[in-house]
């Protein structure tokens, strides 16, 4: 029996994942968590062979959940599933301990291949991402300015680029405005920029984030 924990808050996506994996993998048993808190609770109470983790959850980010799962049981492979193109989040998530990254637009067979590979102890990335990682290892430096940001800086960068104010970000992250201002200063320094408008322009040019809903 292979136990797969699906961390996804959209029921239609959950059913699709169930069907794809059940058709391809015999003797598979599923658990489902729709929130970050539920995912951590289920992960603590049951041993899973694979976790399929959505990067966007209603009560937290997949990156934060991934770090918590790795702290609890680092040997359990986690496949991150995302609607975002892999160049936006994949490298950061792999650095944080993900065993693989698949976009929701990927073919069903790619999902099955990824689950099988990480279940066997391997890593799964697309050919394009593998080439990018090889280039980064060869040069020893991030390929894009935003890759040099810490995880917290990256989160603040994303929120600033989507138009949130320092006060709004501070309230959402339960941090002081002074702390967010410090993050903003470091982000601008690391990326060689001067204003929030520069960040917005950078995001548009690199097509990093979808517009706010």
Backbone as CSV, one residue per row, in Angstrom:
resi,resn,N_x,N_y,N_z,CA_x,CA_y,CA_z,C_x,C_y,C_z
1,UNK,0.836,-1.199,0.000,0.000,0.000,0.000,0.869,1.247,0.000
2,UNK,0.602,2.161,-0.919,1.296,3.435,-0.984,0.342,4.520,-0.507
3,UNK,0.759,5.290,0.498,-0.078,6.364,1.036,0.375,7.700,0.463
4,UNK,-0.566,8.402,-0.169,-0.281,9.701,-0.788,-1.158,10.763,-0.132
5,UNK,-0.514,11.801,0.415,-1.250,12.916,1.003,-1.369,14.029,-0.040
6,UNK,-2.608,14.370,-0.406,-2.870,15.442,-1.364,-3.205,16.714,-0.594
7,UNK,-2.376,17.727,-0.726,-2.608,19.005,-0.047,-3.064,20.002,-1.105
8,UNK,-4.373,20.177,-1.185,-4.977,20.967,-2.267,-6.361,21.412,-1.820
9,UNK,-6.682,22.698,-2.037,-7.953,23.208,-1.526,-9.072,23.247,-2.561
10,UNK,-8.813,22.813,-3.790,-9.862,22.777,-4.807,-10.303,21.328,-5.033
11,UNK,-11.566,21.048,-4.734,-12.062,19.669,-4.783,-11.966,19.067,-6.183
12,UNK,-12.168,19.867,-7.206,-12.087,19.355,-8.582,-10.666,18.876,-8.884
13,UNK,-9.681,19.657,-8.435,-8.284,19.269,-8.643,-7.967,17.999,-7.857
14,UNK,-8.470,17.917,-6.635,-8.243,16.724,-5.805,-8.765,15.479,-6.504
15,UNK,-9.978,15.551,-7.019,-10.563,14.388,-7.698,-9.773,14.019,-8.938
16,UNK,-9.290,15.034,-9.644,-8.467,14.760,-10.820,-7.173,14.067,-10.448
17,UNK,-6.532,14.523,-9.384,-5.298,13.895,-8.922,-5.542,12.457,-8.479
18,UNK,-6.614,12.258,-7.746,-6.973,10.906,-7.302,-7.099,9.962,-8.502
19,UNK,-7.858,10.411,-9.503,-8.133,9.567,-10.659,-6.857,9.231,-11.421
20,UNK,-6.031,10.257,-11.655,-4.797,10.055,-12.409,-3.881,9.060,-11.704
21,UNK,-3.691,9.251,-10.409,-2.753,8.404,-9.673,-3.324,7.010,-9.416
22,UNK,-4.619,6.917,-9.139,-5.234,5.608,-8.893,-5.210,4.739,-10.142
23,UNK,-5.355,5.364,-11.317,-5.330,4.604,-12.568,-3.942,4.069,-12.888
24,UNK,-2.919,4.762,-12.404,-1.555,4.406,-12.775,-0.797,3.624,-11.707
25,UNK,-1.199,3.781,-10.445,-0.456,3.166,-9.347,-1.377,2.222,-8.574
26,UNK,-1.074,0.925,-8.539,-1.918,-0.006,-7.795,-1.758,0.164,-6.289
27,UNK,-2.806,-0.177,-5.566,-2.770,-0.164,-4.096,-2.350,1.189,-3.532
28,UNK,-3.016,2.244,-4.001,-2.715,3.575,-3.495,-3.846,4.039,-2.592
29,UNK,-3.485,4.643,-1.478,-4.457,5.161,-0.513,-4.213,6.658,-0.359
30,UNK,-5.296,7.443,-0.343,-5.155,8.904,-0.324,-5.610,9.514,0.997
31,UNK,-4.940,10.576,1.365,-5.409,11.486,2.397,-5.509,12.851,1.755
32,UNK,-6.404,13.683,2.244,-6.610,14.999,1.644,-6.601,16.067,2.725
33,UNK,-5.847,17.139,2.470,-5.829,18.302,3.351,-6.084,19.537,2.498
34,UNK,-7.033,20.362,2.925,-7.389,21.558,2.153,-6.719,22.815,2.676
35,UNK,-6.050,22.708,3.823,-5.387,23.873,4.419,-3.982,23.498,4.889
36,UNK,-3.176,24.522,5.132,-1.836,24.290,5.643,-1.878,23.619,7.013
37,UNK,-2.769,24.105,7.883,-2.868,23.550,9.234,-3.269,22.083,9.203
38,UNK,-4.234,21.754,8.343,-4.685,20.363,8.242,-3.581,19.478,7.679
39,UNK,-2.809,20.008,6.730,-1.709,19.244,6.146,-0.680,18.876,7.199
40,UNK,-0.313,19.826,8.026,0.680,19.571,9.074,0.134,18.569,10.085
41,UNK,-1.164,18.705,10.431,-1.774,17.774,11.394,-1.778,16.344,10.861
42,UNK,-2.206,16.168,9.614,-2.253,14.825,9.023,-0.852,14.246,8.855
43,UNK,0.104,15.113,8.543,1.475,14.650,8.346,2.080,14.161,9.662
44,UNK,1.699,14.808,10.749,2.210,14.392,12.059,1.628,13.047,12.500
45,UNK,0.361,12.806,12.167,-0.342,11.650,12.721,-0.257,10.395,11.863
46,UNK,0.154,10.532,10.599,0.210,9.379,9.701,1.500,9.406,8.893
47,UNK,2.051,8.235,8.651,3.251,8.163,7.808,2.816,8.039,6.344
48,UNK,3.263,8.977,5.532,2.924,9.015,4.115,4.145,8.664,3.284
49,UNK,3.903,8.016,2.148,5.001,7.690,1.246,5.355,8.858,0.333
50,UNK,4.338,9.654,-0.010,4.525,10.814,-0.887,3.535,11.893,-0.472
51,UNK,3.959,13.146,-0.547,3.059,14.283,-0.377,3.026,15.074,-1.680
52,UNK,1.819,15.355,-2.165,1.649,16.237,-3.324,1.091,17.546,-2.777
53,UNK,1.871,18.610,-2.863,1.596,19.858,-2.148,1.344,21.023,-3.099
54,UNK,0.161,21.621,-2.993,-0.133,22.831,-3.758,0.663,23.987,-3.159
55,UNK,1.219,24.845,-4.009,2.055,25.935,-3.511,1.225,27.070,-2.912
56,UNK,-0.083,27.140,-3.252,-0.945,28.223,-2.760,-2.102,27.631,-1.961
57,UNK,-2.147,27.958,-0.676,-3.193,27.449,0.197,-3.905,28.617,0.871
58,UNK,-5.151,28.437,1.298,-5.923,29.558,1.840,-5.374,30.138,3.132
59,UNK,-4.629,29.338,3.895,-4.136,29.829,5.184,-2.616,29.842,5.278
60,UNK,-1.939,29.786,4.145,-0.478,29.818,4.187,0.127,29.468,2.852
61,UNK,1.430,29.645,2.746,2.118,29.331,1.501,2.646,27.906,1.520
62,UNK,2.728,27.312,0.349,3.282,25.969,0.240,4.723,25.912,0.702
63,UNK,5.455,27.009,0.524,6.853,27.049,0.962,6.945,26.893,2.474
64,UNK,6.076,27.580,3.202,6.080,27.453,4.664,5.677,26.049,5.102
65,UNK,4.672,25.482,4.422,4.242,24.116,4.744,5.365,23.129,4.470
66,UNK,6.018,23.300,3.343,7.130,22.409,2.994,8.191,22.409,4.088
67,UNK,8.545,23.587,4.577,9.562,23.680,5.625,9.112,22.973,6.899
68,UNK,7.816,23.090,7.218,7.312,22.406,8.411,7.345,20.892,8.232
69,UNK,6.954,20.419,7.062,6.968,18.976,6.804,8.391,18.433,6.853
70,UNK,9.323,19.187,6.308,10.722,18.762,6.320,11.268,18.705,7.747
71,UNK,10.798,19.611,8.590,11.253,19.612,9.977,10.697,18.418,10.742
72,UNK,9.469,17.998,10.403,8.826,16.888,11.103,9.390,15.553,10.649
73,UNK,9.480,15.351,9.326,9.928,14.064,8.789,10.646,14.301,7.461
74,UNK,11.920,14.639,7.507,12.644,15.049,6.302,12.788,13.980,5.235
75,UNK,12.592,12.720,5.587,12.779,11.657,4.601,11.580,11.486,3.666
76,UNK,10.431,12.067,4.001,9.243,11.913,3.170,9.327,12.824,1.948
77,UNK,9.259,12.259,0.730,9.375,13.094,-0.465,8.132,13.948,-0.691
78,UNK,8.341,15.192,-1.094,7.248,16.133,-1.348,7.333,16.628,-2.786
79,UNK,6.260,16.417,-3.531,6.145,16.925,-4.896,5.276,18.173,-4.858
80,UNK,5.820,19.298,-5.299,5.062,20.549,-5.297,4.298,20.674,-6.611
81,UNK,3.025,20.992,-6.491,2.142,21.169,-7.633,1.698,22.626,-7.652
82,UNK,1.837,23.293,-8.813,1.553,24.718,-8.838,0.951,25.151,-10.167
83,UNK,0.128,26.192,-10.101,-0.399,26.804,-11.309,0.615,27.748,-11.934
84,UNK,1.673,28.096,-11.171,2.664,29.051,-11.644,3.737,28.354,-12.478
85,UNK,4.240,29.008,-13.520,5.364,28.451,-14.278,6.536,28.160,-13.354
86,UNK,7.293,27.137,-13.684,8.333,26.673,-12.765,9.419,27.710,-12.505
87,UNK,9.641,28.647,-13.453,10.694,29.617,-13.215,10.366,30.570,-12.067
88,UNK,9.096,30.633,-11.654,8.708,31.539,-10.578,9.072,31.003,-9.201
89,UNK,8.844,29.722,-8.968,8.981,29.186,-7.615,9.846,27.927,-7.506
90,UNK,10.065,27.220,-8.606,10.638,25.879,-8.515,11.993,25.835,-7.834
91,UNK,12.919,26.707,-8.246,14.270,26.663,-7.672,14.227,26.916,-6.174
92,UNK,13.426,27.901,-5.764,13.318,28.228,-4.339,12.749,27.042,-3.553
93,UNK,11.746,26.373,-4.096,11.132,25.240,-3.410,12.065,24.032,-3.366
94,UNK,12.809,23.811,-4.421,13.774,22.710,-4.426,14.876,22.970,-3.398
95,UNK,15.303,24.207,-3.287,16.303,24.545,-2.265,15.758,24.297,-0.863
96,UNK,14.450,24.480,-0.701,13.828,24.300,0.615,13.562,22.835,0.936
97,UNK,13.821,21.944,-0.020,13.690,20.523,0.273,12.656,19.754,-0.514
98,UNK,11.985,20.400,-1.478,11.030,19.664,-2.310,11.779,18.633,-3.147
99,UNK,11.127,17.502,-3.401,11.735,16.459,-4.227,11.414,16.638,-5.702
100,UNK,10.441,17.509,-6.002,10.091,17.742,-7.391,9.087,18.861,-7.517
101,UNK,8.880,19.300,-8.752,7.970,20.416,-9.027,7.274,20.143,-10.355
102,UNK,5.936,20.189,-10.338,5.144,19.961,-11.545,4.086,21.055,-11.631
103,UNK,3.895,21.627,-12.793,2.840,22.624,-12.956,1.504,21.923,-13.189
104,UNK,0.417,22.605,-12.839,-0.913,22.022,-13.003,-1.296,21.856,-14.473
105,UNK,-0.565,22.529,-15.346,-0.824,22.396,-16.777,-0.118,21.185,-17.384
106,UNK,0.720,20.525,-16.592,1.473,19.380,-17.104,0.529,18.223,-17.436
107,UNK,0.965,17.378,-18.335,0.174,16.210,-18.703,0.092,15.233,-17.543
108,UNK,-0.974,14.440,-17.532,-1.183,13.470,-16.455,0.012,12.532,-16.308
109,UNK,0.597,12.116,-17.430,1.713,11.179,-17.377,2.920,11.785,-16.667
110,UNK,3.090,13.114,-16.787,4.207,13.765,-16.102,4.024,13.693,-14.590
111,UNK,2.790,13.878,-14.126,2.509,13.770,-12.700,2.817,12.360,-12.196
112,UNK,2.382,11.359,-12.932,2.634,9.962,-12.544,4.135,9.681,-12.518
113,UNK,4.841,10.134,-13.547,6.290,9.936,-13.618,6.979,10.588,-12.423
114,UNK,6.539,11.799,-12.090,7.152,12.523,-10.975,6.929,11.795,-9.654
115,UNK,5.697,11.341,-9.411,5.390,10.634,-8.164,6.206,9.355,-8.064
116,UNK,6.281,8.609,-9.155,7.056,7.366,-9.136,8.537,7.634,-8.863
117,UNK,9.055,8.687,-9.479,10.484,8.966,-9.321,10.821,9.377,-7.901
118,UNK,10.040,10.279,-7.311,10.374,10.716,-5.949,10.069,9.621,-4.942
119,UNK,9.071,8.782,-5.241,8.768,7.639,-4.367,9.967,6.697,-4.304
120,UNK,10.708,6.614,-5.404,11.881,5.751,-5.454,13.151,6.415,-4.946
121,UNK,13.020,7.643,-4.416,14.175,8.316,-3.849,14.849,9.317,-4.769
122,UNK,14.277,9.509,-5.961,14.876,10.441,-6.912,14.291,11.837,-6.797
123,UNK,14.727,12.698,-7.714,14.209,14.065,-7.820,13.550,14.211,-9.188
124,UNK,12.527,15.070,-9.240,11.879,15.286,-10.538,11.827,16.771,-10.876
125,UNK,12.403,17.102,-12.021,12.261,18.443,-12.603,12.150,18.268,-14.106
126,UNK,11.586,19.280,-14.750,11.494,19.225,-16.209,12.880,19.384,-16.821
127,UNK,13.006,19.068,-18.101,14.294,19.200,-18.783,14.761,20.654,-18.783
128,UNK,13.824,21.584,-18.984,14.183,23.006,-19.017,14.708,23.471,-17.663
129,UNK,14.041,23.029,-16.589,14.486,23.426,-15.259,15.823,22.778,-14.919
130,UNK,16.020,21.539,-15.333,17.288,20.857,-15.078,18.442,21.618,-15.720
131,UNK,18.202,22.150,-16.917,19.238,22.929,-17.603,19.542,24.213,-16.835
132,UNK,18.493,24.853,-16.327,18.696,26.086,-15.563,19.490,25.811,-14.293
133,UNK,19.147,24.734,-13.590,19.860,24.391,-12.362,21.325,24.082,-12.658
134,UNK,21.572,23.409,-13.781,22.949,23.097,-14.163,23.740,24.377,-14.414
135,UNK,23.107,25.361,-15.048,23.770,26.642,-15.298,24.081,27.360,-13.996
136,UNK,23.134,27.293,-13.049,23.340,27.967,-11.773,24.486,27.332,-11.001
137,UNK,24.554,25.998,-11.035,25.642,25.302,-10.347,26.985,25.639,-11.000
138,UNK,26.976,25.696,-12.320,28.222,25.973,-13.049,28.756,27.372,-12.758
139,UNK,27.870,28.356,-12.738,28.306,29.737,-12.523,28.480,30.071,-11.052
140,UNK,27.773,29.324,-10.181,27.868,29.577,-8.747,27.145,30.815,-8.292
141,UNK,26.238,31.336,-9.120,25.510,32.552,-8.765,24.073,32.448,-9.248
142,UNK,23.132,33.148,-8.581,21.749,33.158,-9.041,21.653,33.692,-10.465
143,UNK,20.743,33.147,-11.255,20.602,33.580,-12.639,19.803,34.868,-12.761
144,UNK,18.952,35.160,-11.790,18.123,36.361,-11.823,18.261,37.095,-10.490
145,UNK,18.149,38.434,-10.502,18.290,39.192,-9.245,17.365,38.716,-8.131
146,UNK,16.114,38.339,-8.470,15.188,37.939,-7.405,15.577,36.605,-6.769
147,UNK,16.414,35.806,-7.448,16.855,34.537,-6.869,17.786,34.747,-5.680
148,UNK,18.371,35.958,-5.569,19.291,36.244,-4.463,18.569,36.614,-3.179
149,UNK,17.246,36.804,-3.240,16.486,37.198,-2.054,16.271,36.008,-1.129
150,UNK,16.230,36.285,0.170,15.858,35.240,1.128,14.377,34.922,0.947
151,UNK,13.908,33.847,1.557,12.502,33.466,1.409,11.581,34.569,1.927
152,UNK,11.910,35.161,3.059,11.080,36.233,3.609,11.120,37.464,2.701
153,UNK,12.312,37.809,2.220,12.428,38.936,1.298,11.647,38.690,0.019
154,UNK,11.692,37.466,-0.449,10.966,37.129,-1.677,9.463,37.306,-1.492
155,UNK,8.965,36.908,-0.329,7.543,37.065,-0.036,7.161,38.550,0.007
156,UNK,7.975,39.352,0.685,7.703,40.793,0.749,7.824,41.422,-0.633
157,UNK,8.817,41.018,-1.386,8.991,41.487,-2.768,7.741,41.225,-3.593
158,UNK,7.215,40.026,-3.464,6.017,39.664,-4.218,4.839,40.560,-3.827
159,UNK,4.672,40.784,-2.540,3.545,41.585,-2.054,3.689,43.051,-2.470
160,UNK,4.904,43.573,-2.416,5.145,44.942,-2.862,4.858,45.081,-4.356
161,UNK,5.316,44.107,-5.127,5.143,44.163,-6.573,3.682,44.056,-6.978
162,UNK,2.866,43.431,-6.123,1.439,43.306,-6.402,0.646,44.486,-5.840
163,UNK,1.359,45.503,-5.343,0.700,46.748,-4.981,0.341,46.942,-3.525
164,UNK,0.755,46.023,-2.645,0.438,46.183,-1.231,1.374,47.184,-0.570
165,UNK,0.855,47.929,0.398,1.663,48.908,1.117,2.437,48.228,2.245
166,UNK,3.396,48.961,2.793,4.180,48.439,3.917,3.265,48.083,5.087
167,UNK,2.288,48.946,5.385,1.369,48.680,6.496,0.519,47.443,6.236
168,UNK,0.050,47.292,5.008,-0.770,46.113,4.666,0.040,44.826,4.799
169,UNK,1.258,44.863,4.319,2.119,43.680,4.403,2.425,43.352,5.859
170,UNK,2.721,44.389,6.646,3.019,44.174,8.063,1.841,43.520,8.777
171,UNK,0.623,43.985,8.475,-0.565,43.416,9.112,-0.769,41.964,8.687
172,UNK,-0.571,41.681,7.421,-0.799,40.321,6.919,0.230,39.334,7.451
173,UNK,1.463,39.789,7.605,2.532,38.900,8.069,2.752,38.995,9.577
174,UNK,1.930,39.811,10.247,2.035,40.041,11.691,3.457,40.439,12.091
175,UNK,3.992,41.398,11.341,5.294,41.974,11.633,5.128,43.487,11.755
176,UNK,6.129,44.154,12.292,6.038,45.602,12.428,6.307,46.271,11.082
177,UNK,5.728,47.458,10.853,6.034,48.202,9.623,7.526,48.484,9.481
178,UNK,8.215,48.689,10.603,9.651,48.935,10.551,10.399,47.728,9.976
179,UNK,9.966,46.531,10.384,10.601,45.310,9.869,10.374,45.183,8.371
180,UNK,9.152,45.453,7.927,8.847,45.367,6.498,9.642,46.416,5.727
181,UNK,9.779,47.613,6.292,10.568,48.664,5.644,12.029,48.232,5.498
182,UNK,12.539,47.554,6.516,13.911,47.049,6.444,14.046,46.008,5.340
183,UNK,13.071,45.104,5.263,13.080,44.116,4.184,13.045,44.809,2.825
184,UNK,12.190,45.820,2.718,12.064,46.544,1.447,13.401,47.167,1.052
185,UNK,14.080,47.778,2.002,15.377,48.399,1.726,16.386,47.370,1.226
186,UNK,16.416,46.205,1.877,17.357,45.153,1.478,17.008,44.593,0.097
187,UNK,15.715,44.465,-0.173,15.268,43.965,-1.479,15.730,44.904,-2.588
188,UNK,15.516,46.192,-2.386,15.913,47.174,-3.401,17.430,47.173,-3.591
189,UNK,18.170,47.043,-2.491,19.629,47.011,-2.584,20.107,45.781,-3.362
190,UNK,19.567,44.608,-3.012,19.998,43.369,-3.661,19.657,43.354,-5.147
191,UNK,18.557,43.998,-5.504,18.111,43.967,-6.894,18.564,45.194,-7.684
192,UNK,19.322,46.072,-7.021,19.845,47.238,-7.709,18.770,48.213,-8.152
193,UNK,17.758,48.406,-7.312,16.628,49.261,-7.657,16.427,50.325,-6.590
194,UNK,15.577,51.313,-6.917,15.385,52.442,-6.012,13.956,52.590,-5.498
195,UNK,12.961,52.168,-6.276,11.564,52.406,-5.900,10.715,51.160,-6.120
196,UNK,9.499,51.195,-5.536,8.545,50.114,-5.773,8.180,50.020,-7.248
197,UNK,8.170,51.167,-7.925,7.848,51.161,-9.360,8.866,50.327,-10.140
198,UNK,10.125,50.363,-9.703,11.151,49.536,-10.345,10.833,48.050,-10.161
199,UNK,10.331,47.693,-8.965,9.958,46.302,-8.700,8.796,45.870,-9.590
200,UNK,7.795,46.748,-9.707,6.628,46.441,-10.539,7.058,46.253,-11.995
201,UNK,7.947,47.122,-12.461,8.434,47.027,-13.842,9.212,45.725,-14.052
202,UNK,10.014,45.373,-13.072,10.798,44.134,-13.151,9.887,42.914,-13.250
203,UNK,8.852,42.898,-12.412,7.903,41.774,-12.398,7.183,41.661,-13.738
204,UNK,6.796,42.825,-14.309,6.102,42.807,-15.596,7.023,42.292,-16.702
205,UNK,8.270,42.741,-16.689,9.219,42.330,-17.721,9.535,40.839,-17.645
206,UNK,9.596,40.314,-16.410,9.917,38.904,-16.226,8.683,38.006,-16.148
207,UNK,7.504,38.643,-16.189,6.221,37.918,-16.115,6.218,36.942,-14.934
208,UNK,6.541,37.493,-13.761,6.701,36.649,-12.577,5.393,36.268,-11.910
209,UNK,4.514,37.234,-11.652,3.337,36.950,-10.859,2.074,37.305,-11.626
210,UNK,0.979,36.551,-11.368,-0.291,36.953,-11.939,-0.793,38.210,-11.236
211,UNK,-1.613,39.015,-11.888,-2.157,40.209,-11.223,-3.057,39.803,-10.075
212,UNK,-3.223,40.669,-9.067,-4.106,40.335,-7.934,-5.528,40.139,-8.406
213,UNK,-6.222,39.165,-7.797,-7.596,38.848,-8.180,-8.548,39.840,-7.550
